[in-house]
Amino acid sequence: MLERTEAQKLFQEPVKVMLGGKEYEIKPLVLKESAPWRKEFVGLFKDISKLASITSDDPEAFNQAMNEILLGKPEELMNLFFKYTKFDRNEIEGSATSKEIMAAFEEVIALEAPFFGSAIRMMVKLQKTVL
C-alpha cells in the first residue's frame, strides 16, 4: 500500500489496495453507514480483549477462547471487511491471501478512524499473528 498524503486523508479520497494481483479501490463510507460499522468493529475488539484475558488456569475455558480467537474472530473480521468495502467476496476469497486482506483491512481502519487509526492498526497487527 502506498503512503497517502495529508490532503488525501483530509478529503477522504478512496484508497487503492491489491488483492489477488488485482487493484481495488476502497471508498470511505458516508456517516450514516460508518457509525453502525464502527460500533460493530469496536464490539468485535471488546470480545477479542475478553477472550485474550482468559488464563490457562481453566484449561477448558482457555481452549474455547483460543479456538474462538483463532477460528471465529478472523471470520468476523473478514465479514466486517466485506461489509465495508462491498467487494465481491467470492472473487477475492478465491484469489487473495489473508495477509493481503489484513493489509487492506488496515486501510479500512485508517479511513474510518483517522484520529486513533495508529492505535487500532497496532491491534490489527496483533490479530495478524493468529491468522
C-alpha positions as CSV (number, residue, x, y, z in Angstrom):
1,M,0.0,0.0,0.0
2,L,1.2,3.5,-0.9
3,E,1.5,6.1,1.9
4,R,-1.3,8.6,1.5
5,T,-0.7,12.3,1.5
6,E,-2.3,14.5,4.2
7,A,-4.6,16.0,1.6
8,Q,-5.8,12.6,0.6
9,K,-6.5,11.7,4.2
10,L,-8.2,15.1,4.9
11,F,-10.5,14.8,1.9
12,Q,-11.2,11.1,2.5
13,E,-10.1,10.1,-1.0
14,P,-10.5,6.4,-1.8
15,V,-7.6,4.0,-1.0
16,K,-6.2,1.6,-3.6
17,V,-5.3,-1.9,-2.5
18,M,-4.0,-5.0,-4.2
19,L,-5.9,-8.2,-3.6
20,G,-5.0,-11.4,-5.5
21,G,-3.0,-9.4,-8.0
22,K,-5.9,-7.0,-8.8
23,E,-6.2,-3.4,-7.8
24,Y,-9.3,-2.4,-5.9
25,E,-10.5,1.0,-4.6
26,I,-11.9,1.3,-1.1
27,K,-14.2,4.3,-0.8
28,P,-15.0,5.8,2.6
29,L,-18.5,5.2,3.9
30,V,-20.8,8.1,4.5
31,L,-21.6,8.8,8.1
32,K,-25.0,7.1,8.1
33,E,-23.2,3.8,7.1
34,S,-20.0,4.3,9.0
35,A,-21.4,4.8,12.5
36,P,-23.0,1.3,12.7
37,W,-19.9,-0.3,11.1
38,R,-17.6,1.4,13.7
39,K,-19.9,0.2,16.5
40,E,-19.7,-3.4,15.2
41,F,-15.9,-3.1,14.9
42,V,-15.4,-1.9,18.5
43,G,-17.7,-4.6,19.7
44,L,-15.6,-7.2,18.0
45,F,-12.4,-6.0,19.6
46,K,-14.1,-5.9,23.0
47,D,-14.9,-9.6,22.5
48,I,-11.3,-10.3,21.5
49,S,-10.0,-8.5,24.6
50,K,-12.2,-10.5,26.9
51,L,-11.2,-13.8,25.2
52,A,-7.5,-12.8,25.4
53,S,-7.8,-12.3,29.2
54,I,-8.8,-15.9,29.9
55,T,-5.9,-17.7,31.6
56,S,-4.8,-21.3,31.3
57,D,-5.9,-21.8,34.9
58,D,-9.1,-23.2,33.4
59,P,-7.9,-25.4,30.5
60,E,-11.4,-25.9,29.1
61,A,-12.2,-22.1,29.0
62,F,-8.7,-21.4,27.7
63,N,-9.1,-23.9,24.8
64,Q,-12.5,-22.5,24.0
65,A,-11.1,-18.9,24.0
66,M,-8.2,-19.9,21.8
67,N,-10.5,-21.7,19.4
68,E,-12.7,-18.6,19.1
69,I,-9.7,-16.2,18.7
70,L,-8.1,-18.4,16.0
71,L,-11.2,-19.5,14.1
72,G,-14.2,-17.4,14.9
73,K,-12.8,-13.9,15.2
74,P,-10.8,-13.8,11.9
75,E,-14.0,-14.8,10.1
76,E,-15.8,-11.9,11.8
77,L,-13.0,-9.5,10.7
78,M,-13.5,-10.8,7.2
79,N,-17.2,-10.1,7.4
80,L,-16.5,-6.6,8.6
81,F,-14.1,-6.0,5.7
82,F,-16.6,-7.1,3.1
83,K,-19.4,-5.2,4.7
84,Y,-17.3,-2.0,4.5
85,T,-15.9,-2.5,1.0
86,K,-18.9,-4.2,-0.7
87,F,-16.3,-6.1,-2.8
88,D,-17.3,-9.4,-4.4
89,R,-16.3,-11.8,-1.6
90,N,-16.2,-15.0,-3.8
91,E,-13.9,-13.4,-6.2
92,I,-11.5,-12.1,-3.6
93,E,-11.5,-15.2,-1.4
94,G,-10.6,-17.2,-4.5
95,S,-7.5,-15.1,-5.3
96,A,-6.3,-13.0,-2.3
97,T,-4.2,-14.1,0.7
98,S,-5.1,-13.5,4.4
99,K,-2.1,-11.2,4.5
100,E,-3.5,-9.1,1.7
101,I,-6.9,-8.9,3.3
102,M,-5.4,-7.8,6.6
103,A,-3.3,-5.1,4.9
104,A,-6.5,-3.9,3.1
105,F,-8.4,-4.0,6.4
106,E,-5.8,-1.7,7.9
107,E,-6.6,0.8,5.2
108,V,-10.3,0.5,6.0
109,I,-9.5,1.3,9.6
110,A,-7.3,4.3,8.6
111,L,-10.3,5.6,6.5
112,E,-12.7,5.1,9.3
113,A,-10.7,6.2,12.3
114,P,-8.2,8.9,11.3
115,F,-7.7,10.2,14.8
116,F,-6.9,6.9,16.5
117,G,-6.0,4.8,13.5
118,S,-2.5,4.1,14.6
119,A,-3.7,2.6,17.9
120,I,-6.2,0.4,16.0
121,R,-3.5,-0.6,13.4
122,M,-1.4,-2.0,16.3
123,M,-4.4,-4.1,17.4
124,V,-4.9,-5.4,13.9
125,K,-1.2,-6.3,13.6
126,L,-1.6,-8.3,16.8
127,Q,-4.6,-10.1,15.2
128,K,-2.4,-10.9,12.2
129,T,-0.3,-13.1,14.3
130,V,-3.2,-15.5,14.9
131,L,-4.1,-15.9,11.2
